[in-house]
C-alpha cells in the first residue's frame, strides 16, 4: 500500500487511518474491517472477541498500579453508510 499521509503528525494515527480507509466497509460488509481489527489485536498481544456479525471488542489490561481503577470503554462503528448523489459515478 502506498501511504500518502506519511508526513502528517501524529504519524501512527495517520498510518492507521490510511490502512482503515483502504478497507471497503459499507453496511453489511464488515468482514474486512473485522479481520483487520482482529489481526491488529493479535499483533499487539491483546485479547479480543468477535461474533458472527463481525462485531469486535478488543481488551487491554490496565497499566501497572491501575488494576483497581474503573475501566474505560471506547465504542465506534466499523461500517460506513455509502451514500452519494444520483449524478455521481463512484464505486464504494
N, CA, C and O atoms as a printed pandas DataFrame, in Angstrom:
     atom_number atom_name residue_name chain_id  residue_number  x_coord  y_coord  z_coord
0              1         N          UNK        A               1    0.845   -1.180    0.000
1              2        CA          UNK        A               1    0.000    0.000    0.000
2              3         C          UNK        A               1    0.885    1.236    0.000
3              4         O          UNK        A               1    1.860    1.309    0.747
4              5         N          UNK        A               2    0.546    2.197   -0.833
5              6        CA          UNK        A               2    1.278    3.466   -0.857
6              7         C          UNK        A               2    0.610    4.425    0.123
7              8         O          UNK        A               2   -0.581    4.717    0.013
8              9         N          UNK        A               3    1.387    4.903    1.070
9             10        CA          UNK        A               3    0.867    5.831    2.072
10            11         C          UNK        A               3    1.095    7.260    1.591
11            12         O          UNK        A               3    2.217    7.634    1.250
12            13         N          UNK        A               4    0.026    8.056    1.566
13            14        CA          UNK        A               4    0.158    9.442    1.103
14            15         C          UNK        A               4    0.130   10.437    2.260
15            16         O          UNK        A               4    0.423   11.618    2.071
16            17         N          UNK        A               5   -0.220    9.967    3.450
17            18        CA          UNK        A               5   -0.289   10.844    4.619
18            19         C          UNK        A               5    0.885   10.630    5.560
19            20         O          UNK        A               5    0.796   10.978    6.738
20            21         N          UNK        A               6    1.989   10.064    5.068
21            22        CA          UNK        A               6    3.089    9.703    5.953
22            23         C          UNK        A               6    3.890   10.892    6.471
23            24         O          UNK        A               6    4.792   10.695    7.285
24            25         N          UNK        A               7    3.605   12.098    6.042
25            26        CA          UNK        A               7    4.302   13.280    6.557
26            27         C          UNK        A               7    3.461   14.075    7.554
27            28         O          UNK        A               7    3.857   15.153    7.996
28            29         N          UNK        A               8    2.305   13.531    7.897
29            30        CA          UNK        A               8    1.422   14.214    8.844
30            31         C          UNK        A               8    1.661   13.689   10.252
31            32         O          UNK        A               8    2.045   12.534   10.436
32            33         N          UNK        A               9    1.432   14.539   11.235
33            34        CA          UNK        A               9    1.595   14.171   12.643
34            35         C          UNK        A               9    0.223   14.055   13.300
35            36         O          UNK        A               9   -0.678   14.816   12.947
36            37         N          UNK        A              10    0.036   13.162   14.209
37            38        CA          UNK        A              10    0.967   12.132   14.634
38            39         C          UNK        A              10    1.037   11.006   13.597
39            40         O          UNK        A              10    0.011   10.574   13.071
40            41         N          UNK        A              11    2.225   10.546   13.318
41            42        CA          UNK        A              11    2.472    9.582   12.244
42            43         C          UNK        A              11    1.657    8.310   12.431
43            44         O          UNK        A              11    1.032    7.844   11.478
44            45         N          UNK        A              12    1.646    7.742   13.617
45            46        CA          UNK        A              12    0.928    6.481   13.847
46            47         C          UNK        A              12   -0.562    6.638   13.567
47            48         O          UNK        A              12   -1.171    5.747   12.974
48            49         N          UNK        A              13   -1.154    7.741   13.976
49            50        CA          UNK        A              13   -2.583    7.963   13.745
50            51         C          UNK        A              13   -2.896    7.943   12.257
51            52         O          UNK        A              13   -3.827    7.260   11.830
52            53         N          UNK        A              14   -2.141    8.675   11.473
53            54        CA          UNK        A              14   -2.424    8.739   10.041
54            55         C          UNK        A              14   -2.079    7.436    9.333
55            56         O          UNK        A              14   -2.690    7.106    8.317
56            57         N          UNK        A              15   -1.113    6.696    9.853
57            58        CA          UNK        A              15   -0.795    5.376    9.301
58            59         C          UNK        A              15   -2.016    4.468    9.410
59            60         O          UNK        A              15   -2.437    3.867    8.421
60            61         N          UNK        A              16   -2.584    4.368   10.613
61            62        CA          UNK        A              16   -3.757    3.515   10.817
62            63         C          UNK        A              16   -4.979    4.065   10.089
63            64         O          UNK        A              16   -5.790    3.296    9.574
64            65         N          UNK        A              17   -5.117    5.378   10.041
65            66        CA          UNK        A              17   -6.237    5.991    9.310
66            67         C          UNK        A              17   -6.217    5.567    7.840
67            68         O          UNK        A              17   -7.252    5.213    7.276
68            69         N          UNK        A              18   -5.032    5.604    7.226
69            70        CA          UNK        A              18   -4.934    5.202    5.816
70            71         C          UNK        A              18   -5.213    3.716    5.631
71            72         O          UNK        A              18   -5.897    3.331    4.683
72            73         N          UNK        A              19   -4.697    2.883    6.517
73            74        CA          UNK        A              19   -4.946    1.455    6.397
74            75         C          UNK        A              19   -6.438    1.148    6.502
75            76         O          UNK        A              19   -6.975    0.374    5.711
76            77         N          UNK        A              20   -7.097    1.754    7.474
77            78        CA          UNK        A              20   -8.531    1.523    7.664
78            79         C          UNK        A              20   -9.331    2.098    6.502
79            80         O          UNK        A              20  -10.306    1.489    6.061
80            81         N          UNK        A              21   -8.931    3.260    6.007
81            82        CA          UNK        A              21   -9.651    3.895    4.895
82            83         C          UNK        A              21   -9.589    3.062    3.619
83            84         O          UNK        A              21  -10.461    3.189    2.759
84            85         N          UNK        A              22   -8.582    2.222    3.482
85            86        CA          UNK        A              22   -8.424    1.398    2.276
86            87         C          UNK        A              22   -9.301    0.146    2.305
87            88         O          UNK        A              22   -9.366   -0.581    1.315
88            89         N          UNK        A              23   -9.973   -0.113    3.419
89            90        CA          UNK        A              23  -10.791   -1.321    3.559
90            91         C          UNK        A              23  -12.248   -0.989    3.243
91            92         O          UNK        A              23  -12.862   -0.192    3.953
92            93         N          UNK        A              24  -12.818   -1.593    2.180
93            94        CA          UNK        A              24  -14.247   -1.374    1.900
94            95         C          UNK        A              24  -15.069   -1.904    3.074
95            96         O          UNK        A              24  -14.866   -3.035    3.516
96            97         N          UNK        A              25  -15.995   -1.088    3.578
97            98        CA          UNK        A              25  -16.755   -1.494    4.754
98            99         C          UNK        A              25  -18.138   -0.858    4.811
99           100         O          UNK        A              25  -18.563   -0.350    5.848
100          101         N          UNK        A              26  -18.823   -0.895    3.688
101          102        CA          UNK        A              26  -20.205   -0.427    3.678
102          103         C          UNK        A              26  -21.059   -1.298    4.589
103          104         O          UNK        A              26  -20.706   -2.444    4.869
104          105         N          UNK        A              27  -22.163   -0.764    5.045
105          106        CA          UNK        A              27  -23.051   -1.516    5.940
106          107         C          UNK        A              27  -23.355   -2.886    5.346
107          108         O          UNK        A              27  -23.726   -3.001    4.178
108          109         N          UNK        A              28  -23.192   -3.922    6.165
109          110        CA          UNK        A              28  -23.401   -5.291    5.717
110          111         C          UNK        A              28  -22.148   -5.942    5.164
111          112         O          UNK        A              28  -22.163   -7.124    4.818
112          113         N          UNK        A              29  -21.057   -5.182    5.077
113          114        CA          UNK        A              29  -19.791   -5.690    4.535
114          115         C          UNK        A              29  -18.670   -5.404    5.539
115          116         O          UNK        A              29  -17.670   -4.772    5.200
116          117         N          UNK        A              30  -18.848   -5.873    6.769
117          118        CA          UNK        A              30  -17.892   -5.557    7.830
118          119         C          UNK        A              30  -16.799   -6.601    8.021
119          120         O          UNK        A              30  -15.939   -6.418    8.882
120          121         N          UNK        A              31  -16.798   -7.694    7.248
121          122        CA          UNK        A              31  -15.825   -8.765    7.453
122          123         C          UNK        A              31  -14.393   -8.265    7.312
123          124         O          UNK        A              31  -13.547   -8.606    8.138
124          125         N          UNK        A              32  -14.101   -7.471    6.296
125          126        CA          UNK        A              32  -12.740   -6.991    6.063
126          127         C          UNK        A              32  -12.205   -6.144    7.206
127          128         O          UNK        A              32  -11.061   -6.324    7.623
128          129         N          UNK        A              33  -13.004   -5.233    7.714
129          130        CA          UNK        A              33  -12.547   -4.383    8.817
130          131         C          UNK        A              33  -12.448   -5.206   10.098
131          132         O          UNK        A              33  -11.565   -4.959   10.920
132          133         N          UNK        A              34  -13.337   -6.178   10.281
133          134        CA          UNK        A              34  -13.248   -7.049   11.453
134          135         C          UNK        A              34  -11.970   -7.888   11.385
135          136         O          UNK        A              34  -11.301   -8.073   12.402
136          137         N          UNK        A              35  -11.624   -8.397   10.202
137          138        CA          UNK        A              35  -10.367   -9.135   10.028
138          139         C          UNK        A              35   -9.176   -8.261   10.413
139          140         O          UNK        A              35   -8.266   -8.710   11.111
140          141         N          UNK        A              36   -9.191   -7.010    9.953
141          142        CA          UNK        A              36   -8.112   -6.062   10.250
142          143         C          UNK        A              36   -8.002   -5.825   11.761
143          144         O          UNK        A              36   -6.905   -5.873   12.318
144          145         N          UNK        A              37   -9.125   -5.574   12.415
145          146        CA          UNK        A              37   -9.111   -5.301   13.855
146          147         C          UNK        A              37   -8.602   -6.503   14.650
147          148         O          UNK        A              37   -7.837   -6.337   15.601
148          149         N          UNK        A              38   -9.019   -7.705   14.270
149          150        CA          UNK        A              38   -8.557   -8.905   14.972
150          151         C          UNK        A              38   -7.066   -9.123   14.749
151          152         O          UNK        A              38   -6.352   -9.495   15.680
152          153         N          UNK        A              39   -6.587   -8.899   13.528
153          154        CA          UNK        A              39   -5.149   -9.030   13.241
154          155         C          UNK        A              39   -4.356   -7.993   14.038
155          156         O          UNK        A              39   -3.280   -8.296   14.551
156          157         N          UNK        A              40   -4.885   -6.768   14.142
157          158        CA          UNK        A              40   -4.237   -5.728   14.947
158          159         C          UNK        A              40   -4.140   -6.171   16.400
159          160         O          UNK        A              40   -3.077   -6.076   17.014
160          161         N          UNK        A              41   -5.251   -6.654   16.948
161          162        CA          UNK        A              41   -5.261   -7.091   18.348
162          163         C          UNK        A              41   -4.220   -8.192   18.564
163          164         O          UNK        A              41   -3.462   -8.153   19.533
164          165         N          UNK        A              42   -4.187   -9.159   17.673
165          166        CA          UNK        A              42   -3.208  -10.247   17.799
166          167         C          UNK        A              42   -1.782   -9.712   17.735
167          168         O          UNK        A              42   -0.928  -10.134   18.515
168          169         N          UNK        A              43   -1.516   -8.784   16.812
169          170        CA          UNK        A              43   -0.157   -8.253   16.656
170          171         C          UNK        A              43    0.298   -7.470   17.885
171          172         O          UNK        A              43    1.497   -7.332   18.130
172          173         N          UNK        A              44   -0.661   -6.959   18.656
173          174        CA          UNK        A              44   -0.349   -6.174   19.854
174          175         C          UNK        A              44   -0.456   -7.002   21.132
175          176         O          UNK        A              44   -0.272   -6.477   22.231
176          177         N          UNK        A              45   -0.752   -8.296   20.992
177          178        CA          UNK        A              45   -0.895   -9.159   22.156
178          179         C          UNK        A              45   -2.131   -8.861   22.982
179          180         O          UNK        A              45   -2.130   -9.064   24.196
180          181         N          UNK        A              46   -3.187   -8.379   22.336
181          182        CA          UNK        A              46   -4.418   -8.015   23.038
182          183         C          UNK        A              46   -5.472   -9.102   22.879
183          184         O          UNK        A              46   -5.519   -9.786   21.856
184          185         N          UNK        A              47   -6.312   -9.256   23.887
185          186        CA          UNK        A              47   -7.446  -10.171   23.790
186          187         C          UNK        A              47   -8.538   -9.497   22.968
187          188         O          UNK        A              47   -8.668   -8.273   22.957
188          189         N          UNK        A              48   -9.319  -10.329   22.279
189          190        CA          UNK        A              48  -10.453   -9.773   21.532
190          191         C          UNK        A              48  -11.568  -10.798   21.456
191          192         O          UNK        A              48  -11.360  -11.993   21.665
192          193         N          UNK        A              49  -12.751  -10.301   21.153
193          194        CA          UNK        A              49  -13.929  -11.127   20.942
194          195         C          UNK        A              49  -14.530  -10.692   19.611
195          196         O          UNK        A              49  -14.611   -9.500   19.314
196          197         N          UNK        A              50  -14.946  -11.663   18.820
197          198        CA          UNK        A              50  -15.606  -11.381   17.544
198          199         C          UNK        A              50  -16.824  -12.277   17.432
199          200         O          UNK        A              50  -16.742  -13.480   17.683
200          201         N          UNK        A              51  -17.960  -11.693   17.053
201          202        CA          UNK        A              51  -19.156  -12.517   16.902
202          203         C          UNK        A              51  -19.440  -12.787   15.425
203          204         O          UNK        A              51  -18.689  -12.366   14.546
204          205         N          UNK        A              52  -20.529  -13.493   15.175
205          206        CA          UNK        A              52  -20.870  -13.904   13.807
206          207         C          UNK        A              52  -21.298  -12.736   12.912
207          208         O          UNK        A              52  -21.344  -12.882   11.690
208          209         N          UNK        A              53  -21.608  -11.598   13.499
209          210        CA          UNK        A              53  -21.970  -10.411   12.721
210          211         C          UNK        A              53  -20.777   -9.480   12.505
211          212         O          UNK        A              53  -20.937   -8.373   11.989
212          213         N          UNK        A              54  -19.586   -9.925   12.897
213          214        CA          UNK        A              54  -18.325   -9.190   12.755
214          215         C          UNK        A              54  -18.214   -7.995   13.692
215          216         O          UNK        A              54  -17.467   -7.057   13.413
216          217         N          UNK        A              55  -18.953   -8.021   14.804
217          218        CA          UNK        A              55  -18.705   -7.061   15.881
218          219         C          UNK        A              55  -17.425   -7.495   16.582
219          220         O          UNK        A              55  -17.231   -8.684   16.836
220          221         N          UNK        A              56  -16.555   -6.550   16.894
221          222        CA          UNK        A              56  -15.279   -6.861   17.530
222          223         C          UNK        A              56  -15.125   -6.016   18.783
223          224         O          UNK        A              56  -15.375   -4.811   18.775
224          225         N          UNK        A              57  -14.706   -6.672   19.862
225          226        CA          UNK        A              57  -14.338   -5.974   21.100
226          227         C          UNK        A              57  -12.892   -6.345   21.394
227          228         O          UNK        A              57  -12.536   -7.523   21.400
228          229         N          UNK        A              58  -12.056   -5.333   21.638
229          230        CA          UNK        A              58  -10.644   -5.544   21.941
230          231         C          UNK        A              58  -10.413   -5.113   23.389
231          232         O          UNK        A              58  -10.890   -4.061   23.816
232          233         N          UNK        A              59   -9.683   -5.930   24.134
233          234        CA          UNK        A              59   -9.453   -5.694   25.555
234          235         C          UNK        A              59   -7.977   -5.463   25.831
235          236         O          UNK        A              59   -7.125   -6.214   25.356
236          237         N          UNK        A              60   -7.677   -4.424   26.597
237          238        CA          UNK        A              60   -6.311   -4.133   27.026
238          239         C          UNK        A              60   -6.306   -4.062   28.547
239          240         O          UNK        A              60   -7.110   -3.354   29.153
240          241         N          UNK        A              61   -5.390   -4.804   29.151
241          242        CA          UNK        A              61   -5.294   -4.797   30.610
242          243         C          UNK        A              61   -4.854   -3.426   31.106
243          244         O          UNK        A              61   -4.238   -2.654   30.372
244          245         N          UNK        A              62   -5.177   -3.140   32.346
245          246        CA          UNK        A              62   -4.777   -1.879   32.974
246          247         C          UNK        A              62   -3.257   -1.811   33.102
247          248         O          UNK        A              62   -2.585   -2.835   33.222
248          249         N          UNK        A              63   -2.739   -0.610   33.076
249          250        CA          UNK        A              63   -1.312   -0.394   33.328
250          251         C          UNK        A              63   -1.018   -0.739   34.785
251          252         O          UNK        A              63   -1.895   -0.616   35.640
252          253         N          UNK        A              64    0.211   -1.169   35.074
253          254        CA          UNK        A              64    0.564   -1.499   36.462
254          255         C          UNK        A              64    0.227   -0.342   37.414
255          256         O          UNK        A              64    0.544    0.821   37.161
256          257         N          UNK        A              65   -0.427   -0.715   38.513
257          258        CA          UNK        A              65   -0.828    0.284   39.502
258          259         C          UNK        A              65   -2.235    0.802   39.296
259          260         O          UNK        A              65   -2.768    1.496   40.162
260          261         N          UNK        A              66   -2.852    0.478   38.163
261          262        CA          UNK        A              66   -4.200    0.966   37.862
262          263         C          UNK        A              66   -5.217   -0.179   37.771
263          264         O          UNK        A              66   -6.337    0.019   37.300
264          265         N          UNK        A              67   -4.831   -1.351   38.212
265          266        CA          UNK        A              67   -5.698   -2.524   38.093
266          267         C          UNK        A              67   -7.032   -2.371   38.813
267          268         O          UNK        A              67   -8.024   -2.970   38.395
268          269         N          UNK        A              68   -7.080   -1.592   39.877
269          270        CA          UNK        A              68   -8.300   -1.432   40.667
270          271         C          UNK        A              68   -9.143   -0.226   40.227
271          272         O          UNK        A              68  -10.220    0.005   40.777
272          273         N          UNK        A              69   -8.677    0.520   39.272
273          274        CA          UNK        A              69   -9.434    1.682   38.783
274          275         C          UNK        A              69  -10.582    1.217   37.888
275          276         O          UNK        A              69  -10.585    0.088   37.398
276          277         N          UNK        A              70  -11.560    2.111   37.684
277          278        CA          UNK        A              70  -12.678    1.787   36.795
278          279         C          UNK        A              70  -12.174    1.634   35.361
279          280         O          UNK        A              70  -11.229    2.301   34.940
280          281         N          UNK        A              71  -12.820    0.749   34.636
281          282        CA          UNK        A              71  -12.460    0.508   33.237
282          283         C          UNK        A              71  -12.882    1.688   32.358
283          284         O          UNK        A              71  -13.806    2.429   32.694
284          285         N          UNK        A              72  -12.205    1.841   31.256
285          286        CA          UNK        A              72  -12.564    2.836   30.242
286          287         C          UNK        A              72  -12.975    2.071   28.994
287          288         O          UNK        A              72  -12.310    1.112   28.603
288          289         N          UNK        A              73  -14.068    2.493   28.368
289          290        CA          UNK        A              73  -14.540    1.822   27.158
290          291         C          UNK        A              73  -14.705    2.851   26.052
291          292         O          UNK        A              73  -15.309    3.905   26.251
292          293         N          UNK        A              74  -14.164    2.534   24.890
293          294        CA          UNK        A              74  -14.357    3.354   23.697
294          295         C          UNK        A              74  -15.171    2.535   22.714
295          296         O          UNK        A              74  -14.915    1.342   22.549
296          297         N          UNK        A              75  -16.140    3.143   22.060
297          298        CA          UNK        A              75  -17.021    2.437   21.139
298          299         C          UNK        A              75  -17.118    3.212   19.845
299          300         O          UNK        A              75  -17.118    4.443   19.852
300          301         N          UNK        A              76  -17.199    2.507   18.747
301          302        CA          UNK        A              76  -17.386    3.168   17.464
302          303         C          UNK        A              76  -17.917    2.200   16.431
303          304         O          UNK        A              76  -17.829    0.983   16.596
304          305         N          UNK        A              77  -18.457    2.737   15.386
305          306        CA          UNK        A              77  -18.949    1.928   14.274
306          307         C          UNK        A              77  -17.778    1.555   13.371
307          308         O          UNK        A              77  -16.849    2.340   13.187
308          309         N          UNK        A              78  -17.834    0.353   12.814
309          310        CA          UNK        A              78  -16.795   -0.059   11.869
310          311         C          UNK        A              78  -17.279    0.026   10.429
311          312         O          UNK        A              78  -16.475   -0.037    9.499
312          313         N          UNK        A              79  -18.577    0.169   10.237
313          314        CA          UNK        A              79  -19.093    0.268    8.874
314          315         C          UNK        A              79  -19.257    1.724    8.450
315          316         O          UNK        A              79  -19.151    2.642    9.264
316          317         N          UNK        A              80  -19.513    1.911    7.174
317          318        CA          UNK        A              80  -19.785    3.246    6.622
318          319         C          UNK        A              80  -21.130    3.199    5.910
319          320         O          UNK        A              80  -21.473    2.191    5.291
320          321         N          UNK        A              81  -21.880    4.265    5.994
321          322        CA          UNK        A              81  -23.098    4.388    5.201
322          323         C          UNK        A              81  -22.671    4.958    3.855
323          324         O          UNK        A              81  -22.228    6.103    3.764
324          325         N          UNK        A              82  -22.807    4.151    2.822
325          326        CA          UNK        A              82  -22.354    4.555    1.479
326          327         C          UNK        A              82  -23.500    5.268    0.766
327          328         O          UNK        A              82  -24.435    4.631    0.280
328          329         N          UNK        A              83  -23.417    6.567    0.710
329          330        CA          UNK        A              83  -24.467    7.414    0.136
330          331         C          UNK        A              83  -23.817    8.364   -0.858
331          332         O          UNK        A              83  -22.741    8.904   -0.597
332          333         N          UNK        A              84  -24.469    8.566   -1.997
333          334        CA          UNK        A              84  -23.953    9.515   -2.982
334          335         C          UNK        A              84  -25.120   10.099   -3.763
335          336         O          UNK        A              84  -26.217    9.541   -3.773
336          337         N          UNK        A              85  -24.876   11.214   -4.409
337          338        CA          UNK        A              85  -25.885   11.819   -5.277
338          339         C          UNK        A              85  -26.049   10.941   -6.523
339          340         O          UNK        A              85  -25.091   10.310   -6.969
340          341         N          UNK        A              86  -27.245   10.902   -7.075
341          342        CA          UNK        A              86  -27.521   10.018   -8.215
342          343         C          UNK        A              86  -26.726   10.378   -9.460
343          344         O          UNK        A              86  -26.530    9.527  -10.328
344          345         N          UNK        A              87  -26.265   11.614   -9.567
345          346        CA          UNK        A              87  -25.496   12.004  -10.760
346          347         C          UNK        A              87  -23.979   11.815  -10.597
347          348         O          UNK        A              87  -23.208   12.208  -11.472
348          349         N          UNK        A              88  -23.560   11.222   -9.491
349          350        CA          UNK        A              88  -22.145   10.999   -9.212
350          351         C          UNK        A              88  -21.799    9.536   -9.486
351          352         O          UNK        A              88  -22.477    8.624   -9.013
352          353         N          UNK        A              89  -20.730    9.329  -10.259
353          354        CA          UNK        A              89  -20.270    7.962  -10.519
354          355         C          UNK        A              89  -19.146    7.663   -9.511
355          356         O          UNK        A              89  -18.068    8.256   -9.555
356          357         N          UNK        A              90  -19.439    6.724   -8.609
357          358        CA          UNK        A              90  -18.448    6.348   -7.609
358          359         C          UNK        A              90  -18.742    4.934   -7.143
359          360         O          UNK        A              90  -19.894    4.603   -6.862
360          361         N          UNK        A              91  -17.724    4.101   -7.057
361          362        CA          UNK        A              91  -17.881    2.737   -6.578
362          363         C          UNK        A              91  -17.303    2.650   -5.179
363          364         O          UNK        A              91  -16.085    2.694   -5.005
364          365         N          UNK        A              92  -18.162    2.528   -4.182
365          366        CA          UNK        A              92  -17.706    2.434   -2.805
366          367         C          UNK        A              92  -16.989    1.123   -2.561
367          368         O          UNK        A              92  -16.532    0.867   -1.447
